[in-house]
Amino acid sequence: MNKIQGAKSCDLLILGAGPGGYTAAIRAGQAGLKVIIVEGAKAGGTCLNVGCIPSKALIHAAEVFHKTKGLEGGQNVLGISLATPSIDLAKTIGWKDGIVGRLNKGVEGLMLKAGVERVTGWGRMLDGKTCEVMQEEGPILIHGEHVVLATGSEPVALASLPFGGKILSSTEALALEEVPKQLVVVGGGYIGLELGTAFAKLGSHVTVVESADHLLPHYDRDITKVVEASLKELGVEILTGAKAKQLTQDGACLLVDLSDGREVSLPSDKVLVTVGRKPRLDGWGASNLYLTMRDGFIAIDDQCRTSMTDVFAIGDVTGEPMLAHRAIAQGELVADIVAGKMRRFDTVCIPAICFTDPEVVSAGLSPQEAIAAGFETVVGQFPFAANGRAMATEAEIGFVRVVARKDNQVVLGIQAVGRGVAELSAAFGLALEMGARLDDIAGTIHAHPTQGEALQEAAFAAMGQPLHM
């Protein structure tokens, strides 16, 4: 038995330094609380280290390379000619890692500035107030008056395709130093499509295998068919209603059952499995706590409180939507509550973004969801093909759509698919949070020429007063 090396105590003990955990730590430290955060890896969690940030860096590099390839030989509408471009993926990955490192240091610096104590090591909760952290010198005990569980999530593996060798999770895919010639992506959700699109632009022949009848199954068909058309134009092969089985005996191909009963064999240098993520519940002492669970996740109330007194949980470990910005908002909320403020997690919408090409943004209710919720609706849609800024930047694919109540014109949801629409998500979320009506959006002067004008135009259309179409 290892000898206990020491004990610490604090007002707030946080297990996990991902987006939710470090946000809670910084905000609580700013409020004057004594905070200890426990993390065995680099600060920033999945999002900063092996998720959101590195994937967007790779997506950007792939897009630049793809555009450069499109200028080869001068066969383009812009009239620009370049010699044959090439890419050194190892150098690209090094650049990506540099960005991650800078952000790691930034997070560490912010926590230090807020007076947060960082304990490096893998923590294990012994009870609702005590955490044991293993370090080289031996374990230390940390006692917290309040505890935040922010342990995050991890990729779901398939029993027939366990991670290892040529079977990759998104983590390994973001560390590849060579572009695979044949890449099969199992799972047509946002993670698989983002990375699949990036590698297709880098030169891989990509095949996507999705068990549902269309890609991005959590989005409506008006949006997903735009993404599917773009993927096909890029040369991505799409198999929907299909089930990945296992590698062939020689490991060279992936066996897939198609919806018509046929079995096909897909040549593959790498197989990227992106069938979902699950809460990280193992290894940190969850079994020592008396936590109520809900659908496999830690159950919380509207203050992020668990079933145990003074034990909070935030982020992916608490369920969908498993998004970094949700965890950040929860972390800030919990810090304020522990500091004595009255707060509740009562958000109108949490925007979701797919960084595919074109990008997808969804905030609030889709037309189908609004009808299912019992609303009579009006819907307005405006195509980027009629937007001057989109036309001038070769971004005419897609549209902005606004869904509103028919009786009082209060906006229920806003969706968009198109190049660069991720940057419109803040406007969409703000409109919904502030209870905007169609005339509020239509009456707001939108700068010209911008893609944001499409939001105003969609509101005009929903009001029956289309202007530029």
N, C-alpha and C positions, 0 to 999 in steps of 0.2 A: 504493500500500500504506500502510495506516495505521500510524503510529509507535506502538510499544508505550509506554504511559504509566507502567507500573510492574508490579511482580510482588509477589505475596503467597504465603505458605505457611501450612499448617495441618496439624493432625492429622487432621481430618475435613472433607472438602469435600462439600457436599450440593447437588445440582442439582435445584431445585424445592422451593417452600415450601408445599406442600399439607399435609394432615393428617399424612401419613407423614413428610415432610421436616422440618416444623417440630417434630414430636415427637422425631425423632432428634436434631435440633439442641439442643433444650432439655435432653434427658436427657444427651447427651454433654457439653454445657456444664456441667451440674450435677456431672458426674464429673471436671471439671477439664481436659477436653480443649480444645484450641484449635480452634474450629469456625468455618467460613465457609459461609454458605448463599447460593446464587445464585438470584435470582428476578426476572423481568422485569415481573411484575404484582404485585397486592396479595397479601400473605400469606394463606394459607388455602386456596388452590387452588380447584378446581371446587366442592367441597363447600360451603365457606364463602361463596364469592362468587356463584356462579351455579348451585348445585345444592341440596344437602341443606337448608341453613339458609333461603335465600330461598324455596324451594318450600314448606317447612313453614310459613313466615310467611304466604304466600299462601293455603295450605290453611286455616290458622286463620281468616284474615280472611273467606274464602269461607264457612266453616262458621258463623261468627257472623252474617254477612249472611243466610245461608240460614235459620238458626233464627229470626232476626228477621222474615223474610218469612213464616215459618210462624205467627207470632203475629198477623199482620195480620187485623184484623176480629174477633178473638176466637174464630175457628173452630178451636180446639185443645183437647186434653184438659186442659191446665193452666188454662184459663180466663183466660188473659192476653190483653189486647187492645192493639194498637198501630196507629198510623196507617201509611200506606204508607211503607216505608223506601226509601232510595236509597243508592247507593255511589259515591264519587268514587275511581275506580281509580288515578288519578294520585297522589292523596294516600296511598292504600294502598301503592303502590309506593315512595313516599317514606319511609313508615314502615318498610317492609321494608329499604330501603337504609340507613336509620339503624341498624337492628340489625346488618346486615353491617358497617357502619363501626365500630361499637363493638367487634365481635368482631375485626376487623382490628387495631385498636389494641391490643386485649388480647393477641393473638398476638405482635405486635411487641414489646410490653412484656415479655412472658414470655421471649422470646428475648434481649432486652437484659439482663434480670435474670440470665439464665444465662450471660452473657458471650459470646453468639454475635454474630459480625460478619455483618451483612447487606450483600451487594453487589447493588445493583439494576441489572439489565440482563439481556439474553438470553445465556445461556452456551452455549458450543459446546466439547465435549470434543475435544481434539487428540490425546490418547492416554489411557491408563488412569489417569494421575495429573495431567493438566494440562487446565485449562479456560480458554478465552479468553472474556472478557466484554466485549461492546461497550457503551461508554458515550459520552456526548456528546464528551468530551475525547479519545476514542480507546480502543482495546482495552487491557485489563489481563489479565495472566496470573495464574492461581491454581494453586498446586501443593498437592495433598493426599496425605498418606501413605495415607489410606484415602478411598474415594469412594463416595457413595451416589447412585444414580440414582433419582429420585423424580419423574419427568416426567409422570405421570398419564395421562389418557385424554381423548378428544374424541368428540363425537357422530359416528355413522356417517351419511353422506348417501346418498341414492339417486340413481343416475345420471339417472333420469328426473325427479327432483324435487330438484334442487340447492338448497341453502340460499340464501335471498335473496328480497327482495320479500315475497310472501305466504306463502312456504315458510319455516317457522320451525324452529329447533332449540329445545331447552328453554331455552337461554340467552336467545333473543329473546322467547320466550313469557313469561319472568319479568320482562321489561321493558315489556310492553304497558301503555299508559295508557288504553286503551279496551277494553271487553269486546266481543269479536267476536260478531256475531249468529249466524253459522254457523261452527262450528269442526269441522274434520275432523282426527282424530288417527290417524295411520298408525303402528300398533304398539301392541299391547295388553299390553305389559309394565308393570312398576311405574311407570316414569317417565311413560309416556303416560296411564295410568289415574289417577295422582295428579293430574296437571295437568288432565286431562280432567274429572275429578270436580270440581275447584276451579272451573273455568270454567262447568261446568253449574250449580253452585250460585250463581255470579255472574250467571247469566242467559243464557249461550250455549246454543244448540241444538248439542249435541255428537254426532258420529257417530264411532265407533271402528272402524277397519278392521284386522283381524288375520288373518294368513295361516294360523295354526294353527286347530285345530277348537274351541279355547276360549281365553278370556282368561287372562292369567298362566300361560302354558303350562309354566312350570317348577314349578308347584304342582299338587297333585292336585285332582280334580274336586269332592271333598266341600267343599273350601275355596273354590274359584273360583266354584262355582255360587251361593254365598252372596253373593259380591261382584257377580256378574252380575245377580242378582235385585235387589239394591239399586240398581245403576246404571240398570236398566230403570225402577224406581220413580221414579228421579230424572229420567227422561225421556231418558236417553242411548240412542241407537240403536246397536246392536251388530251388526257384520257380521263373522262368523268364516269361515274358509276362503276369505277374499277377498284379492285382490291389487290394491294401488294401482298405477295405470299412469302417468298424466300429467295435466296440466291440459288442459282444452279449449282450443281455439285462441283464444277470447276471454278465457281465464284465469279465468272465473267459476266453473267447476266442476272437480271432480276425477273422472276416469274410473276406475272400479273394476271388475275382473272378479270375479264371484261364483262360488261353488263349483258352481252348476248350469249354468254356461256363459254366463249373461247378463252384459251390461255395463250398469252403471248410472252415472249422472252425478250427483254429489253437489254441490249448491251450497255454496260455501265462501268466507267472507271471509278466513279464515286456514287454512293446513294445517300442523299440527304433526307433524313426522316424528321418531318415537322408536323406531327399529328396532334400537337398540343403541349401544354405545360401542366404540372401538378404542384400542389403546395409542398414546400420542403418541411416535412414533419419529422424526419428521422435524424438522429445524431445530436439533438440539442436538448433532450430531456422532456419532450412533450408528454411522454407516458408518465412522468412524475407529477404532472399537473392535472387538475380536474376541469378539463375544458369541454364545454358543449360544442359538438361539431354539427355542421350543416352541409350536406352534400360533399363530405370529405374535406371541407375547409373549416377553419376556426370560426365559430359563430360570434358575431359582434352586434352591438346595438348601434343607435345613431350617434353615439359618442365614442365608438370604437372600443367599448368595454366588452370584455369577455365575461364568461360566467363566474370568473374568480374576482374577488374584490381587489381593486387597484392593479389589475392586470389588463393591459390593453393589447390589441393586435391590429396591425395595419398592413396594407399592401397585398401582394399576391397570395399570401398565406390565408387571407380572409375571403378569397373568391373573386369572381368576375365583377367588373372587367379588370383583367390583370394588366394594368397600364401604369407606367411610372408616374404619370401626372396625378392619377388617383392616389397613389401611395404618398406622394408629396403633400397633397392637400390633407390627407388623413394625418400625416406626421405633424404638420403645423397645428391642426385642430387639437390633437392629443396634448401637445406641449402647452397650448393655451389652457386646456382644461386642468392639467396638473398645476399650472401656475395660478389657478383660481378663477379663470374666466368661464363664463357660461357660453358654450358653443355646442352646436349639433351639426352633424353631417347631413345637410339638407340641400343637396345640389339638384338643379333642374336637369342638367345634362353633363355627361363626361364625353367630350368629343373623342372619336376614334379615327385614326388615320392609317391608311395603307400606303407605304411609300413605293408603290408599284409605278409603272409607267403606262398610262397616266396614274397620278395619285388619286386616292379616294379619301373623302372626309364625310363623316356622318355625325351629326349632333341632334339629339332629340329623337322624335318619332319619324319613321318613314311613313309614306302614305298608307301602306298596308297595316302598320302598327297602330296608326292613329284611328283607322276604321275599326280595328279589332278592339281598341280601347273604348269604343262607343261614340266617337266624334263624327259629326258631319263635317267634311273638310272641303277646302278649296286648295288647289295645287297650281303653282306657277313654275315654269321651267324656262331657262334661257340658255341657248347653245353658245359655246365659245366660238363657233364658226361665224357668229355675227358680232364678235367682240374685237374692236380694233387692235388692242394690245396683244391679244392672243394671235391674231392674224399676223402681226408684225414680228412675232417671236416664234413662229411655226408651232403654235400651241392651240390649234383649232379643235382638237379632240375634246369631247365631253360637254358638260353643262353644269349649271347650278340650279337647284330645285328647292322651293320653299313650300312647306306644308302648314296650313293655318286652319283654325276653326272657322266654319262657315258663318256662325252666328255673330261673333264679336271680332273676328279676324286676328285673334291672338295667335302668334306663331308657335307651332308645336314642334317643328323640326326643320332642319336645313341640311341638305346633302349636296355634295359636289364630286364630280369626277373630271379630272383634267390635269394638265401639267402645271405644277406649282401651286395647286389648290391647298396644300397643307398649310400654307401661310394665311389662308382665309379662315382657319379653324377658330382663331381667337374672336373674330368678328361674329362668327356663327354662335359661339358659346355665349358671348356677351349679350347678343340680342335675345337669346332664350332666357338667360338668367335675369335680365331686366324686364322680362314680360313684354317684349316688343310686339306691337301690332304691325300688320302689313303696311299701314300708312306711316308708321315710324321709320321703317326701312326705306320705303319709297320716298319719304320726305327728307331723308338725310342726303346731303350733297356728297356724292361719291366722286373722287378725283378721276379725271380723264387724262390720258388713256390708261386704265388699269383693268386687270382681270376682275377686281372687286366690283366693278360696275355691273357685272353679271348678277350679283346679289340684288341690287336695286331693280334691275330689269326683271328678275324672277318675281319680285314682289309686285311690280306693275302688272305682270302677266296674271298673277293670282287674283289681283283686284279687277281683272277684266279690262285693263287699260294698257296693253302692250305698247311700247314706244318704238323700239328698234327691231321689231320683227312683225 
